[in-house]
Amino acid sequence: MAGLTGVLGVSGDAYLLTGLHPDGNDLTDRLINALREAADQTDDPNEKTRLRRAASAISEITKSVASGVITAAITGGIN
C-alpha cells in the first residue's frame, strides 16, 4: 500500500492552521470592522461617536486579551 489513502480525523488546531476556522484575532478584527461599519451607517451623531469609541477601545487592547474575551463570551466562559 503506497501513499495516503484517507483521513481519519481532523484536530481543532488543523482548522486554525489551514484558515478554515477563524481564531480569536480574526473575530476581534471582525468585531472592530463591524463597529466601524455600523458607525458609518448610522445618522445619529451620538451613536456614531459611541460606536467609533468602542471600535477604538477594542483595537487598543492587545489582540490576545481581546480574542480571549471574545472567545470566552462565545463559549459561555463569561456570564
Summary of the structure (lengths in Angstrom):
residues: 79
radius of gyration: 18.3
end to end distance: 52.5
largest distance: 68.0
contacts: 159
relative contact order: 0.13
helix: 68%
strand: 0%
